[in-house]
């Protein structure tokens, strides 16, 4: 591919490669690629890197099963850094953490609240879904979401029914704040169900796009 001739590999034939969650924008890890690793990533659709310590090519997930399915490959303006937008299976970090960047440097501005408009451009639905998947892959004893996955589909479905009933009651009462609160609860638990069944929000978006501009009556008649 001509683009491979444009990438500026360093004197060792390597280029930094950053892996980012394609849904949430979370930075997962940084590694290196040589030309062969980039070629294999492009041809296989799975992230391949070059290990400097082992001096060999490796596919992410080849031993752990934590593959990175590539959704897009980008390069920066200087053509000396690669960005992979991936669907991460399990944990990206060898420690078991979702992201390799889990340790934080204490700063005096840490607690300054970030306006929601300055957070990642990924929708809040996708961000919440990403956290749900992380809890599924790395269950914690004190995690509510992890406990739902542990208890199984019946418990998740029961919670959806309960939240739907509470929304109906709030809607009947006409209290806007209560409706907003209960709707958020219902959406959250339906996202847990999607995570349980490995269905992405994008698939639901796709169904809504398919229906867009179609009469609801026509849609029902087609079923």
GROMACS elastic network, one bead per residue, 0.5 to 0.9 nm:
[ bonds ]
;  ai    aj funct       b0    kb
    1     4     6  0.56940   500
    1     5     6  0.74848   500
    1    39     6  0.85602   500
    2     5     6  0.54433   500
    2     6     6  0.69953   500
    3     6     6  0.50781   500
    3     7     6  0.66686   500
    4     7     6  0.54149   500
    4     8     6  0.86729   500
    4    35     6  0.72391   500
    4    38     6  0.81834   500
    4    39     6  0.81011   500
    5     8     6  0.79369   500
    6    79     6  0.70058   500
    7    15     6  0.81495   500
    7    35     6  0.88841   500
    7    75     6  0.80470   500
    7    78     6  0.86474   500
    7    79     6  0.51556   500
    7    80     6  0.60714   500
    7    81     6  0.81532   500
    7    82     6  0.87585   500
    8    13     6  0.85900   500
    8    14     6  0.84482   500
    8    15     6  0.71753   500
    8    78     6  0.80116   500
    8    79     6  0.57368   500
    8    81     6  0.81440   500
    9    12     6  0.74468   500
    9    15     6  0.50249   500
    9    16     6  0.87416   500
    9    33     6  0.87125   500
    9    34     6  0.72706   500
    9    35     6  0.79273   500
    9    79     6  0.87417   500
    9    80     6  0.65289   500
    9    81     6  0.87676   500
   10    13     6  0.50783   500
   10    14     6  0.53101   500
   10    15     6  0.63411   500
   10    80     6  0.80895   500
   11    14     6  0.74153   500
   12    15     6  0.88775   500
   12    34     6  0.85744   500
   13    33     6  0.83028   500
   13    34     6  0.56414   500
   13    35     6  0.72749   500
   14    32     6  0.61219   500
   14    33     6  0.54287   500
   14    35     6  0.74738   500
   14    50     6  0.79608   500
   15    31     6  0.86045   500
   15    32     6  0.55407   500
   15    33     6  0.54049   500
   15    34     6  0.63942   500
   15    35     6  0.85963   500
   15    80     6  0.61049   500
   15    81     6  0.58924   500
   15    82     6  0.71046   500
   16    30     6  0.69822   500
   16    31     6  0.59314   500
   16    33     6  0.64449   500
   16    80     6  0.73262   500
   16    81     6  0.51648   500
   16    82     6  0.61723   500
   16    83     6  0.85854   500
   17    29     6  0.84443   500
   17    30     6  0.56672   500
   17    31     6  0.53073   500
   17    32     6  0.52688   500
   17    33     6  0.63769   500
   17    49     6  0.81854   500
   17    81     6  0.59914   500
   17    83     6  0.57082   500
   17    84     6  0.70749   500
   18    27     6  0.73908   500
   18    28     6  0.76385   500
   18    29     6  0.59598   500
   18    31     6  0.65378   500
   18    32     6  0.83127   500
   18    81     6  0.78194   500
   18    82     6  0.62035   500
   18    84     6  0.60125   500
   18    85     6  0.85024   500
   19    22     6  0.89789   500
   19    26     6  0.87364   500
   19    27     6  0.61815   500
   19    28     6  0.54862   500
   19    29     6  0.53659   500
   19    30     6  0.62392   500
   19    31     6  0.82359   500
   19    47     6  0.86907   500
   19    68     6  0.85278   500
   19    82     6  0.86089   500
   19    83     6  0.60811   500
   19    85     6  0.60018   500
   19    86     6  0.66229   500
   19    92     6  0.89077   500
   20    23     6  0.87114   500
   20    24     6  0.82816   500
   20    25     6  0.58203   500
   20    26     6  0.55566   500
   20    28     6  0.53531   500
   20    29     6  0.73619   500
   20    83     6  0.72974   500
   20    84     6  0.60283   500
   20    86     6  0.60380   500
   20    87     6  0.84627   500
   20    88     6  0.87000   500
   21    24     6  0.56571   500
   21    25     6  0.50915   500
   21    26     6  0.51918   500
   21    27     6  0.64188   500
   21    28     6  0.66643   500
   21    84     6  0.84530   500
   21    85     6  0.57437   500
   21    86     6  0.52757   500
   21    87     6  0.60224   500
   21    88     6  0.66767   500
   21   130     6  0.84145   500
   22    25     6  0.57439   500
   22    26     6  0.79121   500
   22    70     6  0.86582   500
   22    71     6  0.68922   500
   22    72     6  0.81817   500
   22    84     6  0.84528   500
   22    86     6  0.52057   500
   22    87     6  0.61566   500
   22    88     6  0.86432   500
   22   122     6  0.86427   500
   23    26     6  0.81325   500
   23    85     6  0.85531   500
   23    86     6  0.83686   500
   23    87     6  0.77207   500
   23   122     6  0.64543   500
   23   123     6  0.83300   500
   23   126     6  0.56196   500
   23   127     6  0.68579   500
   23   129     6  0.84214   500
   23   130     6  0.69130   500
   23   202     6  0.89993   500
   24    27     6  0.89030   500
   24   120     6  0.72204   500
   24   121     6  0.82865   500
   24   122     6  0.54505   500
   24   123     6  0.76744   500
   24   124     6  0.83507   500
   24   126     6  0.58691   500
   24   128     6  0.83025   500
   24   129     6  0.84029   500
   24   130     6  0.62471   500
   24   131     6  0.88233   500
   25    28     6  0.89781   500
   25    85     6  0.81887   500
   25   120     6  0.63405   500
   25   121     6  0.78443   500
   25   122     6  0.65493   500
   25   127     6  0.82545   500
   26    99     6  0.79392   500
   26   120     6  0.84142   500
   26   127     6  0.88858   500
   27    30     6  0.83843   500
   27    99     6  0.68608   500
   27   100     6  0.82404   500
   27   101     6  0.74852   500
   28    88     6  0.85382   500
   28    91     6  0.87374   500
   28    92     6  0.59851   500
   28    93     6  0.75549   500
   28    98     6  0.70527   500
   28   100     6  0.58067   500
   28   101     6  0.68812   500
   29    92     6  0.66784   500
   29    93     6  0.70729   500
   29    99     6  0.62561   500
   29   100     6  0.52556   500
   29   101     6  0.70677   500
   30   100     6  0.80782   500
   31    49     6  0.67247   500
   31    50     6  0.76630   500
   31    51     6  0.79819   500
   32    37     6  0.87259   500
   32    49     6  0.57116   500
   32    50     6  0.55792   500
   32    51     6  0.71196   500
   32    52     6  0.79348   500
   32    82     6  0.89207   500
   33    36     6  0.77042   500
   33    37     6  0.53436   500
   33    38     6  0.60934   500
   33    48     6  0.73412   500
   33    51     6  0.82170   500
   33    57     6  0.84009   500
   33    82     6  0.85300   500
   34    37     6  0.52828   500
   34    38     6  0.63564   500
   34    39     6  0.86787   500
   34    49     6  0.72717   500
   34    50     6  0.61118   500
   34    57     6  0.83680   500
   35    38     6  0.52063   500
   35    39     6  0.61375   500
   35    40     6  0.86619   500
   36    40     6  0.60960   500
   36    41     6  0.84656   500
   36    48     6  0.86949   500
   36    49     6  0.87437   500
   36    50     6  0.86125   500
   36    57     6  0.79696   500
   37    40     6  0.51710   500
   37    41     6  0.60711   500
   37    42     6  0.85938   500
   37    47     6  0.80369   500
   37    48     6  0.50776   500
   37    49     6  0.52434   500
   37    50     6  0.63751   500
   37    57     6  0.65206   500
   37    58     6  0.78712   500
   37    59     6  0.83763   500
   38    41     6  0.50061   500
   38    42     6  0.61659   500
   38    43     6  0.86363   500
   38    47     6  0.81496   500
   38    48     6  0.68224   500
   38    49     6  0.75048   500
   39    42     6  0.51521   500
   39    43     6  0.61993   500
   39    44     6  0.85203   500
   39    48     6  0.86975   500
   40    43     6  0.50615   500
   40    44     6  0.57234   500
   40    45     6  0.78910   500
   40    46     6  0.78688   500
   40    47     6  0.79054   500
   40    48     6  0.64700   500
   40    59     6  0.89830   500
   41    44     6  0.53897   500
   41    45     6  0.54769   500
   41    46     6  0.53168   500
   41    48     6  0.53205   500
   41    49     6  0.82966   500
   41    59     6  0.85916   500
   41    70     6  0.78602   500
   42    45     6  0.57106   500
   42    46     6  0.77040   500
   42    47     6  0.82841   500
   42    70     6  0.85038   500
   42    73     6  0.82390   500
   43    46     6  0.82346   500
   44    47     6  0.80512   500
   44    48     6  0.88956   500
   44    70     6  0.89226   500
   45    68     6  0.84903   500
   45    69     6  0.59888   500
   45    70     6  0.52797   500
   45    71     6  0.78914   500
   46    59     6  0.74015   500
   46    60     6  0.76291   500
   46    67     6  0.69099   500
   46    68     6  0.55875   500
   46    70     6  0.55392   500
   46    86     6  0.85662   500
   47    58     6  0.88663   500
   47    59     6  0.61079   500
   47    60     6  0.58852   500
   47    61     6  0.88052   500
   47    67     6  0.74345   500
   47    68     6  0.55159   500
   47    69     6  0.66670   500
   47    70     6  0.64647   500
   47    84     6  0.79778   500
   47    86     6  0.82081   500
   48    57     6  0.71490   500
   48    58     6  0.56870   500
   48    60     6  0.59224   500
   48    68     6  0.87704   500
   49    56     6  0.86250   500
   49    57     6  0.58836   500
   49    58     6  0.54051   500
   49    59     6  0.61644   500
   49    60     6  0.72139   500
   50    54     6  0.85074   500
   50    55     6  0.70480   500
   50    56     6  0.57194   500
   50    58     6  0.59811   500
   50    59     6  0.85524   500
   51    54     6  0.53763   500
   51    55     6  0.53350   500
   51    56     6  0.53949   500
   51    57     6  0.61313   500
   51    58     6  0.68344   500
   52    56     6  0.72009   500
   53    56     6  0.82174   500
   54    57     6  0.85026   500
   58    61     6  0.87833   500
   58    62     6  0.74888   500
   59    62     6  0.54944   500
   59    63     6  0.87191   500
   59    67     6  0.78575   500
   59    68     6  0.88259   500
   60    63     6  0.80704   500
   60    64     6  0.81876   500
   60    65     6  0.80855   500
   60    66     6  0.67666   500
   60    67     6  0.53674   500
   60    68     6  0.63881   500
   60    92     6  0.85296   500
   61    68     6  0.72241   500
   61    89     6  0.83528   500
   61    92     6  0.87884   500
   62    65     6  0.58789   500
   62    66     6  0.75966   500
   62    67     6  0.71808   500
   63    66     6  0.80430   500
   64    67     6  0.79410   500
   64    90     6  0.89751   500
   64    94     6  0.88428   500
   65    89     6  0.75101   500
   65    90     6  0.79031   500
   66    88     6  0.69344   500
   66    90     6  0.51406   500
   66    91     6  0.62515   500
   66    92     6  0.69035   500
   67    87     6  0.82588   500
   67    88     6  0.63102   500
   67    89     6  0.53574   500
   67    90     6  0.77828   500
   67    91     6  0.89757   500
   67    92     6  0.84124   500
   68    85     6  0.89609   500
   68    86     6  0.56518   500
   68    87     6  0.56317   500
   68    89     6  0.62152   500
   68    92     6  0.82125   500
   69    85     6  0.85273   500
   69    86     6  0.52988   500
   69    87     6  0.50168   500
   69    88     6  0.65415   500
   69    89     6  0.78995   500
   70    73     6  0.73479   500
   70    84     6  0.66632   500
   70    85     6  0.60318   500
   70    87     6  0.64097   500
   70    88     6  0.87270   500
   71    84     6  0.75762   500
   71    85     6  0.54480   500
   71    86     6  0.52108   500
   71    87     6  0.69364   500
   72    83     6  0.82396   500
   72    84     6  0.59640   500
   72    85     6  0.50878   500
   72    86     6  0.70163   500
   73    82     6  0.71372   500
   73    83     6  0.58166   500
   73    85     6  0.63491   500
   73    86     6  0.87842   500
   74    81     6  0.85477   500
   74    82     6  0.58353   500
   74    84     6  0.64336   500
   74    85     6  0.81586   500
   75    78     6  0.80503   500
   75    79     6  0.56484   500
   75    80     6  0.72327   500
   75    81     6  0.56810   500
   75    83     6  0.58578   500
   75    84     6  0.87326   500
   76    79     6  0.50961   500
   76    80     6  0.66610   500
   76    81     6  0.57199   500
   76    82     6  0.67454   500
   76    83     6  0.77986   500
   77    80     6  0.79881   500
   77    81     6  0.86391   500
   78    81     6  0.75840   500
   79    82     6  0.77402   500
   88    91     6  0.71223   500
   88    92     6  0.68153   500
   88    98     6  0.88217   500
   89    92     6  0.77915   500
   89   137     6  0.81179   500
   90    96     6  0.84324   500
   90    98     6  0.71325   500
   90   133     6  0.81979   500
   90   134     6  0.72750   500
   90   136     6  0.84678   500
   90   137     6  0.51300   500
   90   138     6  0.75528   500
   91    94     6  0.74975   500
   91    95     6  0.83697   500
   91    96     6  0.55809   500
   91    97     6  0.56910   500
   91    99     6  0.68655   500
   91   100     6  0.89405   500
   91   134     6  0.77408   500
   91   137     6  0.70037   500
   91   138     6  0.75796   500
   92    95     6  0.86279   500
   92    96     6  0.73930   500
   92    97     6  0.68593   500
   92    98     6  0.53493   500
   92    99     6  0.54590   500
   92   100     6  0.66886   500
   93    96     6  0.55655   500
   93    97     6  0.53388   500
   93    98     6  0.61041   500
   93    99     6  0.55286   500
   93   101     6  0.84959   500
   94    97     6  0.72972   500
   94   100     6  0.79222   500
   95    98     6  0.87503   500
   95   100     6  0.80220   500
   96    99     6  0.84751   500
   96   100     6  0.89167   500
   96   138     6  0.75076   500
   97   100     6  0.66211   500
   97   101     6  0.86768   500
   97   102     6  0.72558   500
   97   134     6  0.89340   500
   97   138     6  0.75907   500
   98   101     6  0.86760   500
   98   102     6  0.81614   500
   98   134     6  0.64382   500
   98   137     6  0.83307   500
   98   138     6  0.76699   500
   99   102     6  0.61329   500
  100   103     6  0.81931   500
  101   104     6  0.77298   500
  104   107     6  0.88958   500
  106   109     6  0.86133   500
  106   110     6  0.69601   500
  107   110     6  0.53730   500
  107   111     6  0.86991   500
  108   111     6  0.76472   500
  108   112     6  0.86870   500
  109   112     6  0.54443   500
  109   113     6  0.89822   500
  110   113     6  0.82876   500
  111   114     6  0.88437   500
  113   116     6  0.89509   500
  114   117     6  0.82230   500
  114   118     6  0.65708   500
  114   119     6  0.70956   500
  115   118     6  0.54893   500
  115   119     6  0.69804   500
  116   119     6  0.52714   500
  116   120     6  0.85111   500
  117   120     6  0.80048   500
  117   121     6  0.80000   500
  118   121     6  0.78839   500
  119   122     6  0.82957   500
  120   123     6  0.78172   500
  120   124     6  0.88254   500
  120   127     6  0.87173   500
  121   124     6  0.86642   500
  122   125     6  0.81982   500
  122   126     6  0.63989   500
  122   127     6  0.67151   500
  123   126     6  0.53116   500
  123   127     6  0.63659   500
  123   128     6  0.87526   500
  124   128     6  0.60533   500
  124   129     6  0.84197   500
  125   128     6  0.52845   500
  125   129     6  0.61420   500
  125   130     6  0.86184   500
  125   187     6  0.87255   500
  125   188     6  0.85918   500
  125   191     6  0.83238   500
  125   201     6  0.77909   500
  126   130     6  0.60884   500
  126   131     6  0.87460   500
  126   200     6  0.88049   500
  126   201     6  0.69420   500
  126   202     6  0.86363   500
  127   130     6  0.50871   500
  127   131     6  0.64954   500
  127   132     6  0.87676   500
  128   131     6  0.51824   500
  128   132     6  0.62894   500
  128   133     6  0.87875   500
  128   188     6  0.78804   500
  128   191     6  0.81145   500
  129   133     6  0.62689   500
  129   134     6  0.86341   500
  129   188     6  0.84441   500
  129   191     6  0.62211   500
  129   192     6  0.75862   500
  129   194     6  0.85747   500
  129   195     6  0.73907   500
  129   200     6  0.81998   500
  129   201     6  0.77796   500
  130   133     6  0.51742   500
  130   134     6  0.62824   500
  130   135     6  0.87895   500
  131   135     6  0.62793   500
  131   136     6  0.86125   500
  132   135     6  0.51536   500
  132   136     6  0.62589   500
  132   137     6  0.87626   500
  132   145     6  0.66730   500
  132   146     6  0.83106   500
  132   191     6  0.77816   500
  132   192     6  0.65161   500
  132   195     6  0.68983   500
  133   137     6  0.61698   500
  133   138     6  0.84464   500
  133   192     6  0.84175   500
  133   195     6  0.62065   500
  133   196     6  0.87277   500
  134   137     6  0.51358   500
  134   138     6  0.58564   500
  134   139     6  0.78601   500
  135   138     6  0.50792   500
  135   139     6  0.50096   500
  135   140     6  0.70467   500
  135   143     6  0.73645   500
  135   144     6  0.89124   500
  135   145     6  0.63502   500
  135   146     6  0.55106   500
  135   149     6  0.87548   500
  136   139     6  0.56612   500
  136   140     6  0.89929   500
  136   145     6  0.74598   500
  136   146     6  0.58749   500
  136   149     6  0.66838   500
  136   150     6  0.88387   500
  136   195     6  0.78311   500
  136   196     6  0.81786   500
  137   146     6  0.88153   500
  138   146     6  0.81038   500
  139   142     6  0.87513   500
  139   143     6  0.70568   500
  139   145     6  0.82179   500
  139   146     6  0.50187   500
  139   147     6  0.79767   500
  139   149     6  0.86636   500
  139   150     6  0.86470   500
  140   143     6  0.51435   500
  140   144     6  0.85284   500
  140   145     6  0.88102   500
  140   146     6  0.62193   500
  140   147     6  0.82201   500
  141   144     6  0.84464   500
  141   146     6  0.75524   500
  141   147     6  0.77014   500
  142   146     6  0.80562   500
  142   147     6  0.80867   500
  143   146     6  0.51763   500
  143   147     6  0.63206   500
  143   148     6  0.88439   500
  144   147     6  0.51208   500
  144   148     6  0.64478   500
  144   149     6  0.89318   500
  145   148     6  0.51125   500
  145   149     6  0.64633   500
  145   150     6  0.86712   500
  145   192     6  0.74495   500
  146   149     6  0.51753   500
  146   150     6  0.61477   500
  146   151     6  0.86824   500
  147   151     6  0.61652   500
  147   152     6  0.86069   500
  148   151     6  0.51871   500
  148   152     6  0.62438   500
  148   153     6  0.80334   500
  148   155     6  0.66211   500
  148   156     6  0.61316   500
  148   192     6  0.81741   500
  149   152     6  0.50929   500
  149   153     6  0.73207   500
  149   155     6  0.84734   500
  149   156     6  0.76572   500
  149   192     6  0.81629   500
  149   195     6  0.89884   500
  149   196     6  0.69376   500
  150   153     6  0.89539   500
  151   154     6  0.76497   500
  151   155     6  0.60736   500
  151   156     6  0.79450   500
  152   155     6  0.57625   500
  152   156     6  0.65663   500
  152   157     6  0.89037   500
  152   196     6  0.81942   500
  153   156     6  0.50156   500
  153   157     6  0.60075   500
  153   158     6  0.84359   500
  153   193     6  0.73999   500
  153   196     6  0.71996   500
  153   197     6  0.88742   500
  154   157     6  0.51698   500
  154   158     6  0.60713   500
  154   159     6  0.86612   500
  155   158     6  0.50102   500
  155   159     6  0.62454   500
  155   160     6  0.87208   500
  156   159     6  0.51966   500
  156   160     6  0.63951   500
  156   161     6  0.88130   500
  156   189     6  0.70440   500
  156   190     6  0.82835   500
  156   192     6  0.72870   500
  156   193     6  0.64025   500
  156   196     6  0.86857   500
  157   160     6  0.50574   500
  157   161     6  0.63042   500
  157   162     6  0.87014   500
  157   189     6  0.83732   500
  157   190     6  0.84057   500
  157   193     6  0.73673   500
  158   161     6  0.50888   500
  158   162     6  0.62410   500
  158   163     6  0.86641   500
  159   163     6  0.60747   500
  159   164     6  0.84487   500
  159   186     6  0.84362   500
  159   189     6  0.69292   500
  160   163     6  0.51476   500
  160   164     6  0.60121   500
  160   165     6  0.85480   500
  160   185     6  0.86140   500
  160   186     6  0.61543   500
  160   187     6  0.86679   500
  160   188     6  0.89856   500
  160   189     6  0.58258   500
  160   190     6  0.65019   500
  160   193     6  0.86030   500
  161   164     6  0.51091   500
  161   165     6  0.61829   500
  161   166     6  0.86719   500
  161   186     6  0.86391   500
  162   165     6  0.51599   500
  162   166     6  0.62718   500
  162   167     6  0.86677   500
  162   186     6  0.86429   500
  163   166     6  0.50521   500
  163   167     6  0.61623   500
  163   168     6  0.86677   500
  163   182     6  0.66271   500
  163   183     6  0.79542   500
  163   185     6  0.64277   500
  163   186     6  0.52300   500
  163   189     6  0.80908   500
  164   167     6  0.50362   500
  164   168     6  0.62769   500
  164   169     6  0.87682   500
  164   182     6  0.79040   500
  164   183     6  0.80417   500
  164   185     6  0.87836   500
  164   186     6  0.61864   500
  165   168     6  0.50737   500
  165   169     6  0.63594   500
  165   170     6  0.87083   500
  166   169     6  0.51076   500
  166   170     6  0.62037   500
  166   171     6  0.85282   500
  166   179     6  0.87678   500
  166   182     6  0.65622   500
  166   183     6  0.89657   500
  166   186     6  0.89874   500
  167   170     6  0.50368   500
  167   171     6  0.59694   500
  167   172     6  0.84727   500
  167   178     6  0.80032   500
  167   179     6  0.60657   500
  167   180     6  0.87209   500
  167   181     6  0.85399   500
  167   182     6  0.51771   500
  167   183     6  0.62775   500
  167   185     6  0.88534   500
  167   186     6  0.77895   500
  168   171     6  0.50210   500
  168   172     6  0.60960   500
  168   173     6  0.85886   500
  168   179     6  0.84424   500
  168   182     6  0.89370   500
  169   172     6  0.50992   500
  169   173     6  0.62772   500
  169   174     6  0.87450   500
  169   179     6  0.87536   500
  170   173     6  0.50030   500
  170   174     6  0.62372   500
  170   175     6  0.62147   500
  170   176     6  0.81074   500
  170   177     6  0.89335   500
  170   178     6  0.58316   500
  170   179     6  0.53684   500
  170   182     6  0.75284   500
  171   174     6  0.50370   500
  171   175     6  0.68417   500
  171   176     6  0.79665   500
  171   178     6  0.80885   500
  171   179     6  0.59320   500
  172   175     6  0.82352   500
  173   176     6  0.88879   500
  173   178     6  0.88663   500
  173   179     6  0.89224   500
  174   178     6  0.83269   500
  174   179     6  0.76539   500
  175   178     6  0.54280   500
  175   179     6  0.62227   500
  175   180     6  0.87783   500
  176   179     6  0.51098   500
  176   180     6  0.62085   500
  176   181     6  0.86481   500
  177   180     6  0.51818   500
  177   181     6  0.62126   500
  177   182     6  0.86398   500
  178   181     6  0.50590   500
  178   182     6  0.60392   500
  178   183     6  0.83582   500
  179   182     6  0.51865   500
  179   183     6  0.58585   500
  179   184     6  0.84683   500
  180   183     6  0.51467   500
  180   184     6  0.62017   500
  180   185     6  0.87390   500
  181   184     6  0.52620   500
  181   185     6  0.64439   500
  181   186     6  0.88324   500
  182   186     6  0.61870   500
  182   187     6  0.86272   500
  183   186     6  0.50248   500
  183   187     6  0.61076   500
  183   188     6  0.84625   500
  184   187     6  0.51695   500
  184   188     6  0.60543   500
  184   189     6  0.87066   500
  185   188     6  0.51279   500
  185   189     6  0.63336   500
  185   190     6  0.86869   500
  186   189     6  0.53287   500
  186   190     6  0.62045   500
  186   191     6  0.86503   500
  187   190     6  0.51321   500
  187   191     6  0.62202   500
  187   192     6  0.87656   500
  188   191     6  0.51653   500
  188   192     6  0.65119   500
  188   193     6  0.89416   500
  189   193     6  0.64259   500
  189   194     6  0.87673   500
  190   194     6  0.63456   500
  190   195     6  0.86729   500
  191   195     6  0.62249   500
  191   196     6  0.85829   500
  191   199     6  0.89913   500
  191   200     6  0.86982   500
  191   201     6  0.78611   500
  192   196     6  0.61617   500
  192   197     6  0.87484   500
  193   197     6  0.63329   500
  193   198     6  0.84819   500
  193   199     6  0.83908   500
  194   197     6  0.52056   500
  194   198     6  0.58734   500
  194   200     6  0.64624   500
  194   201     6  0.75903   500
  195   199     6  0.60955   500
  195   200     6  0.72281   500
  196   199     6  0.77801   500
  197   200     6  0.88698   500
  199   202     6  0.83124   500
  199   203     6  0.68094   500
  199   204     6  0.82141   500
  200   203     6  0.54661   500
  200   204     6  0.71058   500
  200   205     6  0.89439   500
  201   204     6  0.51081   500
  201   205     6  0.61467   500
  201   206     6  0.85345   500
  202   206     6  0.60110   500
  202   207     6  0.86396   500
  203   207     6  0.64052   500
  203   208     6  0.87912   500
  204   207     6  0.50732   500
  204   208     6  0.63141   500
  204   209     6  0.86096   500
  205   208     6  0.50914   500
  205   209     6  0.61298   500
  205   210     6  0.85810   500
  206   209     6  0.50219   500
  206   210     6  0.61466   500
  206   211     6  0.87125   500
  207   210     6  0.50046   500
  207   211     6  0.63773   500
  207   212     6  0.86894   500
  208   211     6  0.51252   500
  208   212     6  0.60898   500
  209   212     6  0.50054   500
  209   213     6  0.85279   500
  210   213     6  0.83647   500
  210   214     6  0.82751   500
  211   214     6  0.54162   500
  211   215     6  0.81096   500
  211   216     6  0.82396   500
  211   219     6  0.73550   500
  212   215     6  0.83885   500
  214   217     6  0.84271   500
  214   218     6  0.68348   500
  214   219     6  0.66987   500
  215   218     6  0.50899   500
  215   219     6  0.61977   500
  215   220     6  0.87284   500
  216   220     6  0.62663   500
  216   221     6  0.86324   500
  217   220     6  0.52905   500
  217   221     6  0.62758   500
  217   222     6  0.88392   500
  218   221     6  0.50462   500
  218   222     6  0.63348   500
  219   222     6  0.53167   500
  219   223     6  0.68458   500
  220   223     6  0.54241   500
